[in-house]
Amino acid sequence: MSTGTEKKNAGITPAGVFMIFAAVNIIILITALVYTRGQFLSEVVWDARNNLFADFKSHIARVRGGRNPYVVEDWDARFPAFAYMFYYFLSCIIPEQIKNSNVSDWYNMYMVIILCVCVVCICETVSRMLERSYSFTLVFMLIFILSHTFALAEVKAANSAVYVLTLLVMALYLKDSDSRIGRETALILIAAAAGFKVAPAIFGFLYIKEKRYKEAVRLVVYGIIFFFAPFAMFGGIEGLKNFLTITGQVSSAAIPRPETIGGVIIELFSVLGLGEEMGLKVGRIICFGYLAVCLYLFFRRKYSWKTLCLISSLMIIFVNLSYPYTLQYFLLPLTAFARETRTDHNKLDYVYAVLFALIFTTYPFIRIDWPTATFITNYFFVYLFIFILLADVIKSSENDTESPGLQSAEQSVNQKV
């Protein structure tokens, strides 16, 4: 979809518009907090009912002392065993009790350290990917860190989504490295990300699209190792069966939510009196239809921030019982968007820039009685963004094949593999 003549170096870039709108939204949020003496925080922070770093502490508790986390009644124990290997390691260095101190302080201290490490890795890698000025990169990353999805959801819950984002950002940077070690590291990082949450395995399609089949095979091998081997620590085959049972229960949960396609359909059917179970069935059909469309467009269109965005969205709105901290995965296509539209952009790119800003930072003007509704405004713009993006990519020229430059880059990488 072309909405105007391409412009080169003409005025403010779409990335600049994104930063302006996002900065204004952040200022509005801070103003509201000051005006209400902090009470406005209840309107924007996610899951205020639970304590700070709830996910971090609860998962460590599940494996402390070598316990098996996979209890079929515990839906929150729905992560692969590699994730619990990480939490078990932390349980070995964070005491269950300690003299003359509050153990919660040590949990908080370790989580703050881990968040700092992740932020440093993300900021350094994104700055290299952007290839922009220091001031541009500084503002760009500050907006991300102060965004709703990171500051008010990820930091609040301390979910492993930030580990996944860190691994994927570094993997995308190293994927086309001149160094064979760098490219191999990218494969390991993607496999490790899938070891925390299965969904990042979708990034393996990048290698198939670029016909880097040898690397794709090695990625599958790494993925199998990261996924299956850690179960030896947590019940072996029985632990794996329980994990699959929990995963099945979660995927079949008919719970209305604003964060997923299925959750929205369930709520819609509930409101219409058609039943939540029927909404779940229809929601599944729509979700898998969306998956099929995303993969079709990913392979038919040239690789760009748009196709990367479609793939990334599968980790956000496709997975059932997804939560607002997954919105931080949009940093991946946002970084590519800022890089690709630096010189060549059209009018629609400015619309995308504004929507990106509203996804990451927006005033919660939509407020209804709905579970985790504090982020419903953000998701309103997510679905609007996806609708426009799909229409844009679908209506792109059928001759929109890989550009010679990209083909040459892929051939160069293939020769090195």
The 8 nearest C-alpha neighbors of each residue, nearest first, counted from 0:
[[1, 391, 395, 394, 2, 392, 390, 396],
 [0, 2, 3, 345, 347, 4, 395, 391],
 [3, 1, 346, 347, 0, 345, 4, 5],
 [2, 4, 345, 346, 1, 5, 347, 6],
 [3, 5, 345, 6, 2, 1, 346, 344],
 [6, 4, 345, 344, 343, 3, 7, 346],
 [7, 5, 344, 343, 9, 4, 345, 8],
 [6, 8, 342, 343, 9, 5, 344, 341],
 [7, 9, 342, 10, 6, 341, 343, 12],
 [10, 8, 7, 6, 11, 12, 342, 343],
 [11, 9, 8, 12, 7, 6, 13, 15],
 [10, 12, 15, 9, 13, 16, 8, 14],
 [11, 13, 15, 14, 341, 10, 16, 340],
 [12, 14, 349, 16, 15, 352, 348, 17],
 [15, 13, 17, 337, 12, 16, 352, 18],
 [14, 16, 12, 18, 13, 17, 11, 19],
 [17, 15, 13, 19, 14, 18, 352, 20],
 [16, 18, 352, 14, 15, 356, 20, 353],
 [17, 19, 21, 15, 16, 20, 22, 14],
 [20, 18, 16, 22, 21, 17, 23, 15],
 [21, 19, 23, 17, 22, 18, 356, 16],
 [20, 22, 356, 24, 18, 23, 19, 360],
 [21, 23, 25, 19, 24, 20, 18, 26],
 [24, 22, 26, 20, 21, 25, 27, 19],
 [25, 23, 27, 21, 22, 26, 361, 360],
 [24, 26, 28, 22, 27, 23, 29, 21],
 [25, 27, 23, 29, 28, 24, 30, 22],
 [28, 26, 30, 24, 25, 29, 31, 23],
 [27, 29, 25, 31, 26, 30, 24, 32],
 [30, 28, 32, 26, 31, 27, 33, 25],
 [29, 31, 27, 33, 28, 32, 34, 26],
 [30, 32, 34, 28, 29, 33, 35, 27],
 [33, 31, 37, 29, 39, 35, 30, 34],
 [32, 34, 36, 30, 31, 35, 37, 29],
 [33, 35, 31, 32, 36, 30, 37, 39],
 [36, 34, 38, 32, 37, 33, 39, 31],
 [37, 35, 33, 34, 38, 32, 39, 31],
 [36, 38, 32, 35, 39, 40, 33, 34],
 [37, 39, 40, 35, 36, 41, 32, 42],
 [40, 38, 32, 41, 42, 37, 35, 31],
 [41, 39, 38, 42, 43, 37, 44, 32],
 [40, 42, 39, 43, 44, 38, 47, 373],
 [43, 41, 40, 39, 373, 44, 363, 38],
 [42, 44, 373, 40, 41, 45, 374, 363],
 [45, 43, 151, 40, 41, 42, 47, 152],
 [44, 46, 152, 47, 151, 373, 43, 371],
 [47, 45, 48, 49, 371, 44, 152, 156],
 [46, 48, 49, 45, 44, 41, 50, 155],
 [47, 49, 46, 50, 45, 51, 41, 53],
 [50, 48, 47, 46, 53, 51, 156, 52],
 [49, 51, 53, 52, 48, 47, 156, 155],
 [50, 52, 53, 155, 156, 49, 157, 154],
 [53, 51, 156, 157, 55, 54, 155, 56],
 [52, 54, 156, 56, 51, 50, 55, 57],
 [55, 53, 57, 158, 156, 56, 52, 157],
 [54, 56, 52, 157, 53, 58, 57, 158],
 [55, 57, 59, 53, 54, 58, 60, 52],
 [56, 58, 60, 54, 59, 55, 53, 61],
 [59, 57, 61, 60, 56, 55, 54, 86],
 [60, 58, 86, 56, 61, 57, 62, 90],
 [59, 61, 57, 63, 58, 62, 56, 90],
 [62, 60, 68, 58, 59, 63, 57, 66],
 [63, 61, 66, 65, 60, 59, 87, 68],
 [64, 62, 60, 65, 90, 61, 66, 59],
 [63, 65, 66, 62, 90, 87, 91, 60],
 [64, 66, 62, 63, 67, 87, 233, 232],
 [67, 65, 62, 64, 63, 68, 61, 233],
 [66, 68, 233, 69, 62, 234, 65, 61],
 [69, 67, 61, 62, 70, 66, 76, 233],
 [70, 68, 67, 241, 242, 76, 238, 71],
 [69, 71, 73, 72, 68, 241, 76, 67],
 [70, 72, 73, 245, 241, 69, 244, 74],
 [71, 73, 70, 74, 245, 69, 75, 76],
 [74, 72, 71, 70, 75, 76, 69, 245],
 [75, 73, 76, 245, 77, 72, 249, 71],
 [74, 76, 77, 73, 78, 245, 58, 249],
 [77, 75, 74, 73, 78, 69, 68, 70],
 [76, 78, 75, 246, 245, 74, 242, 79],
 [77, 79, 76, 196, 195, 82, 80, 83],
 [80, 78, 81, 82, 194, 195, 226, 196],
 [79, 81, 83, 229, 230, 82, 84, 78],
 [82, 80, 84, 194, 229, 83, 79, 195],
 [83, 81, 195, 85, 80, 84, 79, 194],
 [82, 84, 86, 80, 85, 81, 87, 62],
 [83, 85, 81, 87, 82, 86, 80, 88],
 [86, 84, 83, 88, 82, 87, 89, 81],
 [85, 87, 83, 89, 59, 88, 84, 90],
 [88, 86, 90, 84, 89, 85, 62, 83],
 [89, 87, 85, 91, 86, 90, 84, 92],
 [88, 90, 86, 91, 92, 87, 93, 85],
 [89, 91, 87, 93, 88, 92, 63, 59],
 [90, 92, 88, 89, 93, 87, 94, 63],
 [93, 91, 89, 90, 94, 88, 87, 95],
 [92, 94, 90, 91, 89, 95, 105, 106],
 [95, 93, 96, 92, 97, 102, 90, 91],
 [94, 96, 93, 102, 97, 90, 63, 60],
 [97, 95, 94, 102, 98, 101, 100, 93],
 [96, 98, 100, 94, 102, 99, 95, 101],
 [99, 97, 100, 96, 101, 102, 94, 95],
 [98, 100, 97, 101, 102, 96, 104, 105],
 [101, 99, 98, 97, 102, 104, 96, 105],
 [102, 100, 103, 104, 99, 97, 105, 96],
 [101, 103, 104, 105, 96, 100, 97, 106],
 [104, 102, 106, 105, 101, 107, 108, 56],
 [105, 103, 107, 102, 106, 101, 108, 100],
 [106, 104, 108, 107, 102, 103, 109, 93],
 [105, 107, 103, 109, 108, 104, 110, 102],
 [106, 108, 104, 110, 105, 109, 111, 103],
 [107, 109, 105, 111, 106, 110, 104, 112],
 [110, 108, 112, 106, 111, 107, 105, 113],
 [109, 111, 113, 107, 112, 108, 114, 106],
 [110, 112, 114, 108, 109, 113, 107, 115],
 [111, 113, 109, 115, 110, 114, 116, 108],
 [114, 112, 110, 116, 115, 111, 109, 117],
 [115, 113, 111, 117, 116, 112, 118, 110],
 [116, 114, 112, 118, 113, 117, 119, 111],
 [115, 117, 113, 119, 114, 118, 120, 112],
 [116, 118, 114, 120, 115, 119, 165, 121],
 [117, 119, 121, 115, 120, 116, 122, 114],
 [120, 118, 122, 116, 117, 121, 123, 115],
 [121, 119, 117, 123, 118, 122, 124, 116],
 [120, 122, 118, 124, 119, 123, 165, 125],
 [123, 121, 119, 125, 124, 120, 118, 126],
 [122, 124, 126, 120, 121, 125, 119, 127],
 [123, 125, 127, 121, 126, 122, 120, 169],
 [126, 124, 128, 122, 127, 123, 121, 129],
 [127, 125, 129, 123, 124, 128, 136, 122],
 [128, 126, 124, 125, 130, 129, 123, 172],
 [127, 129, 125, 126, 130, 124, 172, 334],
 [128, 130, 126, 131, 338, 127, 125, 334],
 [131, 129, 127, 128, 126, 132, 338, 136],
 [130, 132, 129, 135, 136, 133, 126, 127],
 [131, 133, 135, 134, 136, 130, 137, 129],
 [132, 134, 136, 135, 137, 131, 126, 138],
 [133, 135, 137, 132, 136, 138, 131, 139],
 [136, 134, 132, 138, 137, 133, 139, 131],
 [135, 137, 139, 133, 134, 138, 126, 140],
 [136, 138, 134, 140, 135, 139, 133, 141],
 [139, 137, 141, 135, 140, 136, 142, 134],
 [140, 138, 136, 142, 137, 141, 135, 18],
 [141, 139, 143, 142, 137, 138, 136, 144],
 [140, 142, 138, 144, 143, 139, 145, 137],
 [143, 141, 145, 140, 139, 144, 146, 138],
 [142, 144, 146, 140, 141, 145, 139, 149],
 [143, 145, 141, 142, 146, 149, 150, 140],
 [146, 144, 142, 150, 143, 141, 147, 149],
 [145, 147, 143, 359, 360, 149, 148, 144],
 [148, 146, 151, 150, 149, 360, 359, 152],
 [147, 149, 324, 152, 146, 327, 326, 151],
 [148, 150, 153, 146, 147, 152, 151, 144],
 [149, 151, 154, 145, 147, 146, 152, 144],
 [150, 152, 44, 147, 149, 155, 148, 45],
 [153, 151, 155, 324, 148, 45, 149, 154],
 [152, 154, 149, 324, 157, 156, 155, 158],
 [155, 153, 157, 150, 156, 152, 149, 151],
 [154, 156, 152, 153, 51, 52, 151, 157],
 [155, 157, 52, 53, 158, 153, 54, 154],
 [158, 156, 52, 154, 153, 55, 54, 155],
 [157, 159, 156, 160, 54, 153, 55, 161],
 [158, 160, 162, 161, 163, 157, 195, 55],
 [161, 159, 163, 158, 162, 164, 325, 324],
 [160, 162, 164, 159, 163, 165, 158, 117],
 [163, 161, 165, 159, 160, 164, 166, 117],
 [162, 164, 192, 160, 166, 161, 165, 167],
 [163, 165, 161, 167, 162, 166, 168, 160],
 [166, 164, 162, 168, 163, 167, 121, 117],
 [165, 167, 163, 169, 188, 164, 168, 192],
 [168, 166, 170, 164, 169, 165, 171, 163],
 [169, 167, 165, 171, 170, 166, 164, 172],
 [168, 170, 172, 166, 167, 171, 124, 173],
 [171, 169, 185, 167, 173, 172, 168, 188],
 [172, 170, 174, 168, 173, 169, 167, 185],
 [171, 173, 169, 170, 174, 168, 128, 124],
 [172, 174, 176, 170, 181, 185, 171, 182],
 [175, 173, 182, 171, 185, 176, 172, 170],
 [176, 174, 173, 182, 177, 412, 172, 171],
 [175, 177, 173, 178, 174, 182, 181, 179],
 [178, 176, 179, 175, 181, 412, 182, 415],
 [177, 179, 181, 176, 180, 182, 175, 173],
 [180, 178, 182, 181, 183, 177, 416, 176],
 [179, 181, 183, 178, 182, 184, 176, 185],
 [180, 182, 184, 178, 179, 173, 183, 176],
 [183, 181, 174, 179, 185, 184, 180, 173],
 [184, 182, 180, 186, 185, 181, 179, 187],
 [183, 185, 181, 187, 182, 186, 180, 188],
 [184, 186, 170, 188, 182, 174, 183, 173],
 [187, 185, 183, 189, 184, 218, 188, 190],
 [186, 188, 184, 190, 185, 189, 191, 221],
 [187, 189, 191, 185, 190, 186, 166, 170],
 [190, 188, 192, 186, 191, 187, 167, 193],
 [191, 189, 222, 187, 193, 188, 192, 221],
 [190, 192, 194, 188, 193, 189, 187, 225],
 [193, 191, 163, 189, 194, 195, 190, 166],
 [192, 194, 197, 199, 196, 190, 200, 191],
 [195, 193, 191, 81, 192, 226, 225, 196],
 [194, 196, 82, 192, 193, 79, 81, 78],
 [195, 197, 193, 198, 194, 78, 192, 79],
 [196, 198, 193, 199, 200, 194, 195, 79],
 [197, 199, 200, 196, 314, 201, 193, 313],
 [200, 198, 193, 201, 197, 202, 192, 196],
 [199, 201, 193, 202, 198, 203, 197, 189],
 [202, 200, 199, 203, 204, 198, 310, 205],
 [203, 201, 204, 200, 205, 199, 189, 310],
 [202, 204, 205, 201, 200, 206, 215, 207],
 [203, 205, 207, 202, 206, 201, 208, 215],
 [206, 204, 208, 203, 207, 202, 209, 201],
 [205, 207, 211, 209, 204, 208, 215, 203],
 [206, 208, 210, 204, 209, 205, 211, 212],
 [209, 207, 205, 206, 210, 204, 298, 211],
 [208, 210, 206, 207, 211, 205, 409, 212],
 [211, 209, 207, 212, 208, 206, 413, 409],
 [212, 210, 206, 209, 214, 213, 207, 413],
 [211, 213, 215, 214, 210, 207, 216, 206],
 [214, 212, 216, 215, 211, 217, 416, 210],
 [213, 215, 217, 212, 216, 211, 218, 206],
 [214, 216, 212, 218, 213, 217, 206, 211],
 [215, 217, 219, 213, 218, 214, 212, 220],
 [218, 216, 220, 214, 219, 215, 221, 213],
 [217, 219, 215, 221, 216, 220, 186, 222],
 [218, 220, 222, 216, 217, 221, 223, 215],
 [221, 219, 217, 223, 222, 218, 224, 216],
 [222, 220, 218, 224, 219, 223, 190, 225],
 [221, 223, 190, 219, 225, 220, 224, 226],
 [224, 222, 226, 220, 221, 225, 227, 219],
 [223, 225, 221, 228, 222, 226, 227, 220],
 [226, 224, 222, 223, 194, 227, 221, 228],
 [225, 227, 223, 194, 224, 222, 228, 81],
 [226, 228, 224, 230, 229, 223, 225, 80],
 [227, 229, 224, 230, 231, 226, 225, 223],
 [230, 228, 80, 231, 81, 227, 232, 226],
 [231, 229, 235, 233, 232, 80, 228, 227],
 [230, 232, 235, 229, 233, 228, 234, 236],
 [233, 231, 230, 229, 234, 235, 84, 65],
 [234, 232, 67, 230, 231, 238, 235, 80],
 [233, 235, 238, 237, 231, 232, 236, 67],
 [234, 236, 231, 230, 238, 237, 233, 239],
 [237, 235, 239, 238, 240, 234, 230, 231],
 [236, 238, 240, 239, 234, 235, 241, 233],
 [239, 237, 234, 241, 235, 236, 240, 233],
 [238, 240, 242, 236, 237, 241, 243, 235],
 [241, 239, 237, 243, 242, 238, 244, 236],
 [240, 242, 244, 238, 243, 239, 71, 69],
 [241, 243, 239, 245, 244, 240, 69, 238],
 [244, 242, 246, 240, 241, 245, 247, 239],
 [243, 245, 241, 247, 242, 246, 240, 248],
 [244, 246, 248, 242, 247, 243, 71, 74],
 [247, 245, 243, 249, 244, 248, 77, 242],
 [248, 246, 244, 250, 245, 249, 243, 251],
 [249, 247, 245, 251, 246, 250, 252, 244],
 [248, 250, 246, 252, 251, 247, 245, 74],
 [249, 251, 247, 319, 248, 252, 246, 320],
 [250, 252, 248, 249, 247, 253, 279, 319],
 [253, 251, 249, 254, 250, 248, 279, 319],
 [254, 252, 279, 275, 276, 251, 265, 255],
 [253, 255, 252, 262, 256, 265, 275, 266],
 [256, 254, 262, 266, 265, 263, 253, 257],
 [255, 257, 262, 258, 263, 370, 254, 259],
 [256, 258, 263, 375, 259, 262, 378, 372],
 [259, 257, 256, 322, 316, 321, 378, 323],
 [260, 258, 316, 262, 261, 257, 317, 263],
 [259, 261, 263, 262, 316, 317, 286, 264],
 [260, 262, 282, 264, 259, 263, 265, 283],
 [261, 263, 256, 255, 259, 265, 264, 260],
 [262, 264, 266, 260, 265, 257, 261, 256],
 [265, 263, 267, 261, 282, 266, 262, 278],
 [266, 264, 278, 262, 275, 255, 268, 263],
 [265, 267, 255, 269, 263, 264, 268, 270],
 [266, 268, 264, 270, 269, 265, 263, 271],
 [269, 267, 273, 271, 278, 265, 270, 266],
 [268, 270, 266, 274, 272, 275, 267, 271],
 [271, 269, 267, 272, 268, 266, 273, 274],
 [272, 270, 268, 269, 273, 267, 274, 266],
 [271, 273, 269, 270, 274, 268, 275, 267],
 [274, 272, 268, 271, 269, 277, 275, 278],
 [273, 275, 269, 277, 276, 272, 268, 278],
 [274, 276, 278, 265, 269, 277, 253, 268],
 [277, 275, 279, 278, 274, 253, 280, 265],
 [276, 278, 280, 279, 275, 274, 281, 273],
 [279, 277, 265, 275, 268, 281, 276, 280],
 [278, 280, 282, 276, 277, 253, 265, 281],
 [281, 279, 277, 283, 282, 278, 276, 284],
 [280, 282, 284, 278, 283, 279, 277, 285],
 [281, 283, 261, 279, 285, 264, 280, 284],
 [284, 282, 286, 280, 281, 285, 279, 287],
 [283, 285, 281, 287, 282, 286, 288, 280],
 [284, 286, 288, 282, 283, 287, 289, 281],
 [287, 285, 283, 289, 288, 284, 282, 317],
 [288, 286, 290, 289, 284, 285, 283, 291],
 [287, 289, 285, 291, 286, 290, 284, 292],
 [288, 290, 286, 292, 287, 291, 285, 293],
 [291, 289, 287, 293, 288, 292, 286, 294],
 [290, 292, 288, 294, 289, 293, 295, 287],
 [293, 291, 295, 289, 294, 290, 296, 288],
 [294, 292, 290, 296, 295, 291, 309, 297],
 [295, 293, 297, 291, 296, 292, 290, 298],
 [296, 294, 292, 297, 298, 293, 291, 299],
 [295, 297, 299, 293, 298, 294, 300, 292],
 [298, 296, 294, 306, 295, 299, 300, 293],
 [297, 299, 296, 295, 300, 208, 294, 301],
 [300, 298, 296, 297, 295, 301, 400, 399],
 [301, 299, 296, 297, 298, 400, 399, 302],
 [300, 302, 401, 400, 303, 399, 299, 402],
 [301, 303, 306, 300, 401, 304, 307, 297],
 [304, 302, 305, 306, 307, 301, 335, 339],
 [303, 305, 307, 332, 335, 336, 306, 308],
 [306, 304, 308, 303, 307, 309, 332, 388],
 [305, 307, 309, 297, 308, 303, 304, 302],
 [308, 306, 304, 310, 305, 309, 332, 311],
 [307, 309, 332, 311, 305, 306, 310, 304],
 [310, 308, 306, 312, 311, 307, 293, 305],
 [309, 311, 307, 308, 312, 313, 306, 293],
 [312, 310, 308, 313, 309, 314, 307, 328],
 [313, 311, 315, 309, 314, 310, 308, 316],
 [312, 314, 317, 311, 315, 310, 316, 309],
 [315, 313, 312, 311, 198, 318, 317, 316],
 [316, 314, 312, 313, 325, 317, 326, 321],
 [315, 317, 259, 260, 313, 318, 312, 258],
 [316, 318, 313, 315, 259, 286, 260, 314],
 [319, 317, 321, 316, 314, 320, 315, 259],
 [318, 320, 250, 321, 317, 259, 261, 249],
 [321, 319, 322, 318, 249, 259, 250, 256],
 [320, 322, 319, 318, 258, 259, 315, 316],
 [321, 323, 324, 325, 258, 320, 315, 326],
 [324, 322, 325, 326, 148, 152, 258, 374],
 [323, 325, 153, 148, 152, 326, 322, 327],
 [326, 324, 327, 323, 315, 328, 322, 160],
 [327, 325, 328, 324, 323, 148, 329, 315],
 [326, 328, 325, 329, 330, 148, 324, 149],
 [329, 327, 330, 326, 325, 331, 164, 311],
 [328, 330, 327, 331, 332, 326, 333, 311],
 [329, 331, 333, 328, 327, 332, 334, 143],
 [330, 332, 329, 334, 333, 328, 335, 168],
 [333, 331, 308, 335, 304, 334, 329, 307],
 [334, 332, 336, 330, 335, 331, 329, 337],
 [335, 333, 337, 336, 332, 331, 330, 338],
 [334, 336, 332, 338, 304, 333, 337, 339],
 [335, 337, 333, 339, 304, 334, 338, 332],
 [338, 336, 14, 334, 335, 340, 339, 333],
 [337, 339, 335, 336, 129, 341, 340, 334],
 [338, 340, 336, 341, 337, 335, 343, 342],
 [341, 339, 344, 343, 342, 337, 338, 336],
 [340, 342, 338, 339, 12, 343, 337, 344],
 [343, 341, 7, 8, 340, 344, 6, 339],
 [344, 342, 340, 7, 6, 5, 341, 339],
 [343, 345, 340, 5, 6, 348, 342, 346],
 [346, 344, 5, 3, 348, 347, 4, 6],
 [345, 347, 348, 349, 3, 2, 344, 350],
 [346, 348, 350, 349, 345, 2, 351, 1],
 [349, 347, 351, 350, 346, 345, 13, 344],
 [350, 348, 352, 13, 347, 351, 346, 353],
 [351, 349, 347, 353, 348, 352, 354, 346],
 [350, 352, 348, 354, 349, 353, 355, 347],
 [353, 351, 17, 349, 355, 350, 354, 13],
 [352, 354, 356, 350, 355, 351, 17, 357],
 [355, 353, 357, 351, 356, 352, 358, 384],
 [356, 354, 358, 352, 353, 357, 351, 359],
 [355, 357, 21, 353, 354, 17, 359, 358],
 [358, 356, 361, 354, 360, 355, 359, 353],
 [359, 357, 377, 355, 356, 360, 380, 381],
 [358, 360, 146, 356, 357, 147, 148, 355],
 [361, 359, 357, 146, 147, 356, 358, 21],
 [360, 362, 357, 24, 363, 377, 358, 359],
 [361, 363, 364, 24, 28, 360, 376, 27],
 [364, 362, 376, 365, 361, 366, 43, 373],
 [363, 365, 362, 366, 376, 361, 375, 377],
 [366, 364, 376, 363, 375, 367, 372, 362],
 [367, 365, 364, 372, 363, 368, 373, 375],
 [368, 366, 369, 365, 372, 375, 373, 370],
 [367, 369, 370, 372, 366, 371, 373, 365],
 [368, 370, 372, 367, 371, 256, 255, 257],
 [369, 371, 372, 256, 368, 255, 257, 373],
 [372, 370, 373, 369, 46, 45, 374, 256],
 [373, 371, 375, 369, 374, 370, 367, 366],
 [374, 372, 43, 371, 42, 375, 45, 44],
 [375, 373, 372, 377, 376, 378, 43, 371],
 [374, 376, 372, 378, 377, 373, 257, 379],
 [377, 375, 379, 365, 378, 363, 374, 364],
 [378, 376, 358, 374, 375, 380, 379, 381],
 [377, 379, 381, 375, 380, 376, 382, 258],
 [378, 380, 376, 377, 381, 382, 375, 383],
 [379, 381, 383, 378, 377, 382, 358, 384],
 [382, 380, 378, 384, 379, 383, 358, 385],
 [381, 383, 385, 384, 380, 379, 386, 378],
 [384, 382, 380, 386, 381, 385, 387, 379],
 [383, 385, 381, 387, 382, 386, 380, 388],
 [384, 386, 388, 382, 387, 383, 389, 381],
 [387, 385, 383, 389, 388, 384, 382, 390],
 [388, 386, 390, 384, 385, 389, 391, 383],
 [387, 389, 385, 391, 390, 386, 384, 392],
 [388, 390, 392, 386, 391, 387, 393, 385],
 [391, 389, 387, 393, 388, 392, 394, 386],
 [390, 392, 0, 388, 389, 394, 393, 387],
 [391, 393, 395, 389, 394, 390, 388, 0],
 [394, 392, 390, 395, 391, 389, 296, 0],
 [395, 393, 391, 0, 392, 390, 396, 397],
 [396, 394, 392, 0, 393, 391, 397, 399],
 [395, 397, 398, 399, 394, 0, 393, 392],
 [398, 396, 399, 395, 400, 394, 300, 299],
 [397, 399, 396, 400, 395, 300, 401, 299],
 [400, 398, 396, 397, 300, 301, 395, 401],
 [401, 399, 301, 398, 300, 402, 299, 397],
 [400, 402, 301, 406, 405, 403, 399, 302],
 [401, 403, 405, 404, 406, 400, 301, 399],
 [404, 402, 406, 405, 407, 401, 408, 400],
 [405, 403, 407, 402, 406, 408, 401, 409],
 [404, 406, 408, 402, 407, 403, 409, 401],
 [405, 407, 403, 409, 408, 404, 410, 402],
 [408, 406, 410, 404, 405, 409, 403, 411],
 [407, 409, 405, 411, 406, 410, 404, 412],
 [410, 408, 412, 406, 411, 407, 413, 405],
 [409, 411, 413, 407, 412, 408, 406, 414],
 [410, 412, 408, 414, 409, 413, 407, 415],
 [413, 411, 409, 415, 414, 410, 408, 416],
 [414, 412, 410, 416, 415, 411, 409, 211],
 [413, 415, 411, 412, 416, 410, 409, 211],
 [414, 416, 412, 413, 411, 179, 177, 178],
 [415, 413, 414, 412, 179, 214, 213, 211]]
